[in-house]
Amino acid sequence: MPHPHFPQRQSGFTLIEIAIVLVIIGLLLGGILKGQELITQARIRNVANDFQSMTAAINLYQDRYRALPGDDLGAATRWTATGSTTTSGNGDGMIGTGTEASPAYNSTTDSDESRLFWQHLRLAGLVGGATTTGAVGTANPPNAASGVTGVQNGAFGIKGIVICSNNLPAKIAQAIDTQFDDGNATTGTVRGTDGTAAGTAVPTVNYVDDGAKFYVVCKAP
């Protein structure tokens, strides 16, 4: 029995203690959500910078050598003369042999022009990375979404050379489309679809932010 001169102590939390705990939980959740949003915004900026820097690199290469990187017919002679080796493109003014979306922006064949594109730019000092012959020198650079960035001849109904970036969550893909175009995956100079293939078919469905789909987005330089 409780002592007659002392009140019985109550067990559990008071309303003030519960309120303090709820406030702390709210602050933690708010911080986590804010942190996730900052990470997403940083990834959007990085992917957007990839598109812009690639456009600049293509223009600078063409201005300097009067050829498209990857397609440059004089690349082998030029870089061999400086102590490096590479493979020339066919000089037809396109990435690939003229067939739309072939070879793909994410090709794994080192001799494809969409891969030689990177070695030519690296040898020209316009992008960073190894310049060795083979898989290292021609490798696509990673993007901020753990995908890759690359080029190919046409995609999604966009003619000519296009720059593509994959593994983009819908929020990032749509933000990129909005920044450079109309925010719609099916129209304009920036288009995209879920998956990793950037084919010839024009997308028919806009971006869907369901947390499950990841997009490849292609843009004209």
For each residue, the residues with C-beta under 8 A, 3 or more apart:
1:
2: 6 7 8
3: 6
4:
5:
6: 2 3
7: 2
8: 2
9:
10:
11:
12:
13: 17 18 21
14: 17 18
15: 18 19
16: 19 20
17: 13 14 20 21
18: 13 14 15 21 22
19: 15 16 22 23
20: 16 17 23 24
21: 13 17 18 24 25
22: 18 19 25 26
23: 19 20 26 27
24: 20 21 27 28
25: 21 22 28 29
26: 22 23 29 30
27: 23 24 30 31
28: 24 25 31 32
29: 25 26 32 33
30: 26 27 33 34
31: 27 28 34 35
32: 28 29 35 36
33: 29 30 36 37
34: 30 31 37 38
35: 31 32 38 39
36: 32 33 39 40
37: 33 34 40 41
38: 34 35 41 42
39: 35 36 42 43
40: 36 37 43 44 169 171 172
41: 37 38 44 45
42: 38 39 45 46 144
43: 39 40 46 47 144 145 172
44: 40 41 47 48 172 175 176 179
45: 41 42 48 49
46: 42 43 49 50 143 144
47: 43 44 50 51 143 144 145 165 168 172 176
48: 44 45 51 52 176 179 180
49: 45 46 52 53
50: 46 47 53 54 141 143 144 149 163 165
51: 47 48 54 55 163 165 176 180 219
52: 48 49 55 56
53: 49 50 56 57 127
54: 50 51 57 58 149 151 163 221
55: 51 52 58 59 163 221
56: 52 53 59 60
57: 53 54 60 61 69 121 126 127
58: 54 55 61 62 68 69 161 221
59: 55 56 62 63 221
60: 56 57 63 64 124 126
61: 57 58 64 65 67 68 69 72 120 121 124 126
62: 58 59 65 66 67 68
63: 59 60 66
64: 60 61 124
65: 61 62 72 74 78 124
66: 62 63
67: 61 62 71 72 73 74 75 89 91
68: 58 61 62 71 72 89 93 94 95 161
69: 57 58 61 72 116 117 118 120 121 124 126
70: 89 95 113 114 115 116 117 118 120 151
71: 67 68 89 90 91 92 93 94 95 113 117
72: 61 65 67 68 69 75 78 88 89 91 120
73: 67 88 89 90 91
74: 65 67 77 78 88
75: 67 72 78 79 86 87 88 89 116 120 123
76: 79 80 85 86 87 88
77: 74 80 81 88
78: 65 72 74 75 81 82
79: 75 76 82 84 85 86 123
80: 76 77 83 84 85 86
81: 77 78
82: 78 79 123
83: 80
84: 79 80 123 131
85: 76 79 80 133
86: 75 76 79 80 116 119 120 123 131 133 137
87: 75 76 111 116 119 133
88: 72 73 74 75 76 77 91
89: 67 68 70 71 72 73 75 92 113 116 120
90: 71 73 97 113
91: 67 71 72 73 88
92: 71 89 97 98
93: 68 71
94: 68 71 97 98 113 153 160 161
95: 68 70 71 103 113 114 117 151 152 153 161
96: 99 102 103 112 113 114 152 153
97: 90 92 94 102
98: 92 94 153
99: 96 102 153
100: 153 154 155 159 200
101: 104 152 153 154 155 198 199 200
102: 96 97 99 152 153
103: 95 96 107 109 112 113 114 115 152
104: 101 107 114 150 152 197 198
105: 114 140 148 149 150 151 152 155 162 163 164 198 218
106: 140 148 150 164 166 196
107: 103 104 112 114 115 150
108: 115
109: 103 112 115
110: 115 116 133 134 135 138
111: 87 115 116
112: 96 103 107 109 115 116
113: 70 71 89 90 94 95 96 103 116 117
114: 70 95 96 103 104 105 107 117 150 151 152
115: 70 103 107 108 109 110 111 112 118 119 138 139 140
116: 69 70 75 86 87 89 110 111 112 113 119 120 138
117: 69 70 71 95 113 114 120 121 150 151
118: 69 70 115 121 122 127 129 137 138 139 140 141
119: 86 87 115 116 122 123 131 133 137 138
120: 61 69 70 72 75 86 89 116 117 123 124
121: 57 61 69 117 118 124 126 127
122: 118 119 125 126 127 128 129 130 131 137
123: 75 79 82 84 86 119 120 131
124: 60 61 64 65 69 120 121
125: 122
126: 57 60 61 69 121 122
127: 53 57 118 121 122 141
128: 122
129: 118 122 137 139 141
130: 122 136 137 139
131: 84 86 119 122 123 137
132: 136 137
133: 85 86 87 110 119 137
134: 110 137 138
135: 110 138 139
136: 130 132 139
137: 86 118 119 122 129 130 131 132 133 134
138: 110 115 116 118 119 134 135
139: 115 118 129 130 135 136
140: 105 106 115 118 148 149 150
141: 50 118 127 129 148 149
142: 146 147 148 149
143: 46 47 50 146 147 148 149 165 166 167 168
144: 42 43 46 47 50
145: 43 47 165 167 168 169 172 214
146: 142 143 167
147: 142 143 165 166 167 168 196 214 216
148: 105 106 140 141 142 143 165 166 167
149: 50 54 105 140 141 142 143 163 164 165
150: 104 105 106 107 114 117 140 163 164 165
151: 54 70 95 105 114 117 161 162 163 164
152: 95 96 101 102 103 104 105 114 155 161 162 164 198 218
153: 94 95 96 98 99 100 101 102 160 161 162
154: 100 101 158 159 160 161 162 200
155: 100 101 105 152 158 162 164 191 198 199 200 218
156: 162 191 192 193 198 199 200 201 202 203 218
157: 191 200 201 202
158: 154 155 162 189 191 218 219 220
159: 100 154
160: 94 153 154 220
161: 58 68 94 95 151 152 153 154 220 221
162: 105 151 152 153 154 155 156 158 198 218 219 220 221
163: 50 51 54 55 105 149 150 151 218 219 220 221
164: 105 106 149 150 151 152 155 198 216 217 218 219
165: 47 50 51 143 145 147 148 149 150 168 176 216 217
166: 106 143 147 148 196 198 214 215 216 217
167: 143 145 146 147 148 196 214 216
168: 47 143 145 147 165 172 173 176 192 214 215 216 217
169: 40 145 172 173 209 211 213 214 215
170: 173 174 207 208 209 210 213 214 215
171: 40 174 175 209
172: 40 43 44 47 145 168 169 175 176
173: 168 169 170 176 177 185 192 207 215 217
174: 170 171 177 178 183 185 207 209
175: 44 171 172 178 179
176: 44 47 48 51 165 168 172 173 179 180 190 217 219
177: 173 174 180 181 182 183 184 185 188 190 191 192 207 217
178: 174 175 181 182 183
179: 44 48 175 176
180: 48 51 176 177 189 190 219
181: 177 178 184 188 189 190 219
182: 177 178 187 188 190
183: 174 177 178
184: 177 181 187 188 206
185: 173 174 177 191 192 193 203 205 206 207 215 217
186: 191 202 203 204 205 206
187: 182 184 191
188: 177 181 182 184 191
189: 158 180 181 219 220
190: 176 177 180 181 182 217 218 219 220
191: 155 156 157 158 177 185 186 187 188 202 203 217 218
192: 156 168 173 177 185 203 207 215 216 217 218
193: 156 185 197 198 203 205 215 216
194: 208 213 214 215 216
195: 214 215 216
196: 106 147 166 167 216
197: 104 193 216
198: 101 104 105 152 155 156 162 164 166 193 216 218
199: 101 155 156
200: 100 101 154 155 156 157
201: 156 157
202: 156 157 186 191
203: 156 185 186 191 192 193
204: 186
205: 185 186 193 208
206: 184 185 186
207: 170 173 174 177 185 192 215
208: 170 194 205 213
209: 169 170 171 174
210: 170 213
211: 169
212:
213: 169 170 194 208 210
214: 145 147 166 167 168 169 170 194 195
215: 166 168 169 170 173 185 192 193 194 195 207
216: 147 164 165 166 167 168 192 193 194 195 196 197 198
217: 164 165 166 168 173 176 177 185 190 191 192
218: 105 152 155 156 158 162 163 164 190 191 192 198
219: 51 158 162 163 164 176 180 181 189 190
220: 158 160 161 162 163 189 190
221: 54 55 58 59 161 162 163
